[in-house]
Each structure stands twice: as C-alpha cells, then as structure tokens.
Amino acid sequence: MPPYHWWRTVFFLIPAITIYTIILGAASIVSSLFDRYGYFAHRCARAWSWLILWTTGVRVTVEGLERLTPGTTYVFVSNHQSIYDTPVLFASLPYQLRIIAKESLAKFPVLGWHLKRGRHLFVDRRKPDRAGILARWRSLVSEGLSLMIFAEGTRSPDGHVGRFRAGSFLLAIEAGLPIVPLAITGTRRVMPKGRLQTEPARVTLVIHDPIPAPVIEAPTVRDAKRWAREVHDIVLAAVEARQTPTL
C-alpha cells in the first residue's frame, strides 16, 4: 500500500497546485495585456511559489540576503536538486526574476503562456541562437530584470552538484553582469527527481557575494568555462557543508 505522503501528494497537493496554477496563471496572462514588462506576472509567480511551499510544508531559511544591493541587476546561478528549487527561489529572492527555459515549455497551457507573456527567455537547445538570446537578455537588463539560471541544465539525480554549463556564463560576460552563486539544500528531500511524492522538509538557500563579470574584450568559451568552474566550486562547497535536518 502506498505511504501516507504518496496519497497526500496525489489526492491533495497536486489538485491544490493545479488550482493555484489556473487562478494565478490566468491573472498573470490577463495582466500582460496592461503590463508589458511583466511585473504583476512576477508577483503572481511569487504568490504561486509561496502557496506551493506552504501547502507542501516546506520551511525555507535564507542566508546572505544582505550581500545583495537592492535595485541591482544580477544573474542568479543555482544548483538544481528538485522541481521545488524554482518556487524556493521565486519566493525567497525579492527581485524581478526571469528564467531561461527550454522552448518546448512555451507550448504548455497556462504555464507556457505565463512564461511567454511574462517575458521569460526561451531557448531551442538543438539550435541555440546566442546573438538573439544576448539581445533579448540586454533588453531585460535595461528594464531592471534579473535572470535566474540552473547552470547544471537539469535536476541532479543524486543530489551531487554537476558540472556547470558555460553558455550562460559567456552571455553574462558579454553583457557585463555580476553573477550571484546560490546554493540550495534540502529540496531533494521534498521531491527528488523521478519520484511522484512530496514530503515536508527544511530547506536552506545560501546567497553568496556577487562576482563581477570579468572585463574581456572578446570573451571565449574557455573564459566562460573558467568562470563557471569558479562559481561551481563556491556552490559545491556550500552544498556539501550543509545537512538539511529532518522535520
């Protein structure tokens, strides 16, 4: 017989999240008719994230928020342990965040419409248009919007911090944007990759000091990989140093 948390996830949490998504997604889409910058849509995303965490029983401790300067545009780079990483970041970071998502997400009802109307970036991973992405990125930066990136590219199957891909770091160098390393621990206990079951847990988000983009006239992939390794090592050390206690 399936455990209690499986029943709770399937018959309570998933229906609840579906309702949150429909209501707040609809509000987000309607708001885009009047708010072309997507500010209200982001507030909907934060409310959606907070409701998901509250309903699931996720308690988030944020360390290092004082290291950030209000009003500054950042590129937030995080490890990726669970689908719960996204609501943790949206609920915890008081910034107008936009994500870089795979193009196929744009076709999802409600969620895809919200992301598209909210001015998030979509990338065709088979044929990435770096020049086009950089142009849209600079457009968002000019409006004071920060970017959120899971540099591993996918969720970790075992909680280990994988290699950080260099593409986003190259764009950050070209745009001259500071990167903020983020370390998330505990979300894998809420819902690891490949498991249809959630459990309450304590989660920690560690915000590190922003790292200014290196000034390079013609940056190369090698430069980006060097910076990616530096940020990866900071995040890896923080993740390995923390253990999330059981509720």
C-alpha positions as CSV (number, residue, x, y, z in Angstrom):
1,M,0.0,0.0,0.0
2,P,1.4,3.4,-0.9
3,P,2.7,5.5,2.0
4,Y,0.7,8.4,3.5
5,H,2.8,11.1,1.7
6,W,2.0,9.5,-1.7
7,W,-1.7,9.7,-1.0
8,R,-1.3,13.3,0.2
9,T,0.6,14.3,-2.9
10,V,-1.7,12.7,-5.4
11,F,-5.1,13.5,-3.9
12,F,-4.4,16.8,-2.1
13,L,-1.2,18.5,-3.2
14,I,-1.4,18.0,-7.0
15,P,-5.1,19.2,-7.1
16,A,-4.2,22.2,-4.9
17,I,-1.2,23.2,-7.1
18,T,-3.4,22.8,-10.2
19,I,-5.9,25.3,-8.8
20,Y,-3.1,27.7,-7.8
21,T,-1.7,27.4,-11.3
22,I,-5.0,28.0,-13.1
23,I,-6.0,31.0,-11.0
24,L,-2.7,32.8,-10.7
25,G,-1.7,31.8,-14.3
26,A,-4.9,33.4,-15.6
27,A,-4.3,36.5,-13.6
28,S,-0.8,36.7,-14.9
29,I,-1.9,36.3,-18.5
30,V,-4.6,38.9,-18.2
31,S,-2.2,41.4,-16.5
32,S,0.1,41.1,-19.5
33,L,-2.5,43.0,-21.6
34,F,-1.8,46.0,-19.4
35,D,1.7,45.4,-18.0
36,R,4.1,44.8,-20.9
37,Y,7.1,44.5,-18.5
38,G,5.6,41.5,-16.6
39,Y,5.9,43.0,-13.2
40,F,2.5,41.9,-12.0
41,A,3.0,38.5,-13.6
42,H,6.1,38.1,-11.5
43,R,4.1,38.9,-8.3
44,C,1.7,36.1,-9.4
45,A,4.7,33.8,-9.7
46,R,5.9,34.7,-6.2
47,A,2.4,34.1,-4.7
48,W,2.2,30.8,-6.6
49,S,5.6,29.8,-5.2
50,W,4.7,30.7,-1.6
51,L,1.4,28.8,-1.8
52,I,3.2,25.7,-3.1
53,L,5.8,25.8,-0.3
54,W,3.2,26.5,2.4
55,T,0.9,23.7,1.2
56,T,3.7,21.2,0.9
57,G,5.1,22.1,4.3
58,V,8.5,23.4,3.1
59,R,10.2,25.8,5.5
60,V,12.9,27.9,3.9
61,T,15.9,29.5,5.7
62,V,17.6,32.2,3.6
63,E,21.2,33.1,4.4
64,G,23.2,36.0,2.9
65,L,20.4,38.2,1.5
66,E,22.2,41.2,3.0
67,R,25.0,40.6,0.5
68,L,22.8,41.9,-2.4
69,T,22.3,45.5,-3.3
70,P,18.6,46.5,-3.8
71,G,18.0,47.7,-7.4
72,T,21.0,46.0,-8.9
73,T,20.5,43.6,-11.8
74,Y,22.0,40.2,-11.2
75,V,22.4,36.8,-12.8
76,F,21.5,34.3,-10.1
77,V,23.1,30.9,-10.7
78,S,21.9,28.0,-8.6
79,N,22.4,24.2,-8.3
80,H,19.3,22.1,-9.1
81,Q,18.1,19.3,-6.9
82,S,14.4,19.3,-7.3
83,I,11.5,21.0,-9.1
84,Y,10.9,22.7,-5.8
85,D,14.1,24.8,-6.4
86,T,12.1,27.2,-8.6
87,P,9.4,28.1,-6.0
88,V,12.1,28.4,-3.4
89,L,14.0,31.0,-5.4
90,F,10.9,32.9,-6.6
91,A,9.5,33.1,-3.0
92,S,12.9,34.0,-1.4
93,L,14.5,36.5,-3.8
94,P,13.0,40.0,-3.7
95,Y,13.9,40.7,-7.3
96,Q,12.0,40.7,-10.6
97,L,13.3,37.3,-11.9
98,R,13.1,35.9,-15.4
99,I,14.3,32.4,-16.3
100,I,15.8,30.8,-19.4
101,A,13.6,27.9,-20.3
102,K,13.6,25.3,-23.0
103,E,11.5,26.2,-26.0
104,S,9.1,23.3,-25.5
105,L,7.7,24.8,-22.3
106,A,6.2,27.6,-24.3
107,K,3.6,25.2,-25.6
108,F,2.3,24.1,-22.1
109,P,-1.2,25.5,-21.4
110,V,-1.2,28.2,-18.7
111,L,2.4,27.7,-17.6
112,G,3.9,28.3,-21.0
113,W,1.5,31.2,-21.7
114,H,2.5,32.8,-18.4
115,L,6.2,32.4,-19.1
116,K,5.9,33.8,-22.6
117,R,3.7,36.7,-21.7
118,G,5.9,37.4,-18.6
119,R,8.9,38.0,-20.8
120,H,10.9,34.9,-19.9
121,L,13.5,33.7,-22.3
122,F,13.1,30.5,-24.4
123,V,16.0,28.6,-26.0
124,D,16.0,25.9,-28.6
125,R,18.7,23.7,-27.2
126,R,19.2,22.0,-30.5
127,K,19.9,25.3,-32.3
128,P,20.7,28.0,-29.7
129,D,20.8,31.5,-31.1
130,R,23.4,33.1,-28.8
131,A,23.2,36.5,-30.6
132,G,19.4,36.6,-30.3
133,I,19.4,35.5,-26.7
134,L,22.0,38.1,-25.8
135,A,19.9,40.8,-27.5
136,R,16.8,39.8,-25.5
137,W,18.9,39.5,-22.4
138,R,20.1,43.1,-22.7
139,S,16.6,44.2,-23.3
140,L,15.5,42.7,-20.0
141,V,18.6,44.1,-18.2
142,S,17.6,47.6,-19.5
143,E,14.3,47.2,-17.7
144,G,16.0,46.2,-14.4
145,L,15.1,42.5,-14.6
146,S,17.4,39.9,-13.1
147,L,17.9,36.4,-14.5
148,M,17.8,33.0,-12.8
149,I,19.7,30.1,-14.2
150,F,20.2,26.4,-13.2
151,A,23.7,26.0,-14.6
152,E,23.7,22.2,-14.5
153,G,21.0,22.3,-17.1
154,T,18.9,19.6,-15.4
155,R,18.0,18.3,-12.0
156,S,20.6,16.2,-10.2
157,P,19.6,12.6,-9.9
158,D,21.6,12.0,-6.7
159,G,21.9,15.5,-5.1
160,H,25.5,15.9,-6.3
161,V,26.3,19.3,-7.9
162,G,27.1,18.5,-11.5
163,R,29.2,20.5,-14.0
164,F,28.0,24.0,-14.7
165,R,27.5,24.7,-18.4
166,A,29.4,27.6,-19.8
167,G,26.8,29.1,-22.2
168,S,25.1,31.3,-19.6
169,F,28.4,32.5,-18.2
170,L,29.6,33.6,-21.7
171,L,26.4,35.6,-22.0
172,A,26.9,37.2,-18.6
173,I,30.5,38.2,-19.6
174,E,29.3,39.7,-22.8
175,A,26.5,41.6,-21.0
176,G,28.8,42.7,-18.2
177,L,26.5,41.4,-15.5
178,P,27.6,40.2,-12.0
179,I,26.8,36.6,-11.1
180,V,25.4,35.6,-7.7
181,P,26.1,32.0,-6.7
182,L,23.2,30.3,-4.9
183,A,23.3,27.0,-3.0
184,I,20.1,25.2,-2.3
185,T,20.0,22.2,0.1
186,G,17.0,20.2,1.3
187,T,14.7,20.4,-1.8
188,R,15.7,16.9,-2.9
189,R,14.2,15.6,0.4
190,V,10.9,17.3,-0.6
191,M,10.7,15.7,-4.0
192,P,13.7,14.1,-5.7
193,K,13.9,13.6,-9.4
194,G,11.8,10.7,-10.7
195,R,9.5,10.4,-7.6
196,L,5.8,11.3,-7.5
197,Q,5.7,12.0,-3.8
198,T,6.5,15.1,-1.7
199,E,7.3,15.4,2.0
200,P,7.6,18.4,4.3
201,A,11.2,19.4,4.9
202,R,13.5,22.3,5.9
203,V,15.3,23.9,3.0
204,T,18.3,26.3,3.1
205,L,19.1,28.9,0.5
206,V,22.6,30.4,0.7
207,I,23.3,33.6,-1.2
208,H,26.9,34.3,-1.8
209,D,28.7,37.5,-2.6
210,P,28.1,38.8,-6.2
211,I,31.0,38.2,-8.5
212,P,31.6,41.0,-11.1
213,A,31.9,39.8,-14.7
214,P,35.5,39.7,-15.9
215,V,36.3,42.5,-18.3
216,I,37.3,40.7,-21.5
217,E,37.1,42.4,-24.9
218,A,36.4,39.3,-26.9
219,P,35.4,36.5,-24.4
220,T,35.7,32.9,-25.5
221,V,34.1,29.7,-24.3
222,R,37.4,29.0,-22.4
223,D,36.9,32.2,-20.4
224,A,33.3,31.2,-19.7
225,K,34.3,27.7,-18.6
226,R,36.9,29.1,-16.2
227,W,34.3,31.4,-14.6
228,A,31.8,28.5,-14.5
229,R,34.2,26.4,-12.6
230,E,34.8,29.2,-10.1
231,V,31.1,29.6,-9.4
232,H,30.6,25.8,-9.3
233,D,33.2,25.4,-6.6
234,I,31.6,28.0,-4.4
235,V,28.2,26.4,-4.7
236,L,29.6,22.8,-4.3
237,A,31.4,23.8,-1.1
238,A,28.2,25.3,0.4
239,V,26.0,22.3,-0.6
240,E,28.5,19.8,0.9
241,A,28.9,21.8,4.1
242,R,25.2,21.8,5.0
243,Q,23.0,19.0,6.0
244,T,19.2,19.5,6.0
245,P,17.6,18.2,9.2
246,T,14.5,16.1,9.2
247,L,11.3,17.7,10.5
